Amino acid sequence: MDPTITALIIACTSLAANLAILAKVITDKIKLTTDRTETKTARDKDSAELHDKVLKLEFSAGLAKDNIGLLFTQVADSNKQVALLNTQIAQILTKMDSVIDTLMELKKDFKEAKE
C-alpha cells in the first residue's frame, strides 16, 4: 500500500476516535450538568421547606412564650385574690368568735335573769 493512503487511513481513524471521545465527553458533560441542575433543584426545595419549618417553629415558640407570660400574670392575680380572701376569712372568723362569745354571755345573762 501507498504510504500516503496508510497515513490518510491512520489520520481518519484517529480523527474518528477523537470525535468519538469528544462525543462521549460532551455527553458526560450534559449528563453532569443535568444531574447538578436536578441536585440544585432538590436542594433548593429542601432548603425552602426547612426555612418554612423554622419560621413556623419560631412563630409557635413566640406564641408559646406569650401564652406562658399570660399564664404567669393570671397566676399572680389569682394568688393576690386568694391572699385577699384568706385575710377576709380570718377577719370573719375573728368577728364570728366575738359574736359567739357575746351570744354565750347573753345566754348566761338570760339564765341568770330567769333564776
LINCORSUL-V603489 format. One record per backbone hydrogen bond with DSSP energy under -1.0 kcal/mol. NH is the residue of the N-H (numbers start at 0). CO is the residue of the C=O. E is the energy in kcal/mol with one decimal. If there is no record, write none. Layout:
BEGIN
nh:co:e
NH:CO:E
NH:CO:E
END
This chain:
BEGIN
nh:co:e
5:1:-2.3
6:2:-2.3
7:3:-2.4
8:4:-2.7
9:5:-2.6
10:6:-2.6
11:7:-2.6
12:8:-2.7
13:9:-2.9
14:10:-2.7
15:11:-2.8
16:12:-2.7
17:13:-2.7
18:14:-2.6
19:15:-2.3
20:16:-2.6
21:17:-2.7
22:18:-2.7
23:19:-2.2
24:20:-2.6
25:21:-2.8
26:22:-2.5
27:23:-2.9
28:24:-2.7
29:25:-2.5
30:26:-2.5
31:27:-2.9
32:28:-2.8
33:29:-2.5
34:30:-2.9
35:31:-2.7
36:32:-2.2
37:33:-2.5
38:34:-2.7
39:35:-2.7
40:36:-2.5
41:37:-2.6
42:38:-2.9
43:39:-2.9
44:40:-2.2
45:41:-2.6
46:42:-2.7
47:43:-2.5
48:44:-2.3
49:45:-2.7
50:46:-2.5
51:47:-2.5
52:48:-2.5
53:49:-2.6
54:50:-2.4
55:51:-2.4
56:52:-2.6
57:53:-2.7
58:54:-2.4
59:55:-2.6
60:56:-2.8
61:57:-2.4
62:58:-2.4
63:59:-2.6
64:60:-2.5
65:61:-2.3
66:62:-2.4
67:63:-2.5
68:64:-2.2
69:65:-2.2
70:66:-2.5
71:67:-2.5
72:68:-2.0
73:69:-2.4
74:70:-2.6
75:71:-2.4
76:72:-2.4
77:73:-2.5
78:74:-2.6
79:75:-2.0
80:76:-2.2
81:77:-2.6
82:78:-2.4
83:79:-2.3
84:80:-2.5
85:81:-2.6
86:82:-2.1
87:83:-2.4
88:84:-2.8
89:85:-2.3
90:86:-2.1
91:87:-2.5
92:88:-2.8
93:89:-2.1
94:90:-2.3
95:91:-2.9
96:92:-2.4
97:93:-1.9
98:94:-2.7
99:95:-2.9
100:96:-2.5
101:97:-2.4
102:98:-2.7
103:99:-2.5
104:100:-2.1
105:101:-2.6
106:102:-2.8
107:103:-2.4
108:104:-3.1
109:105:-2.8
110:106:-2.3
111:107:-2.4
112:108:-2.1
113:109:-1.6
114:110:-1.5
END
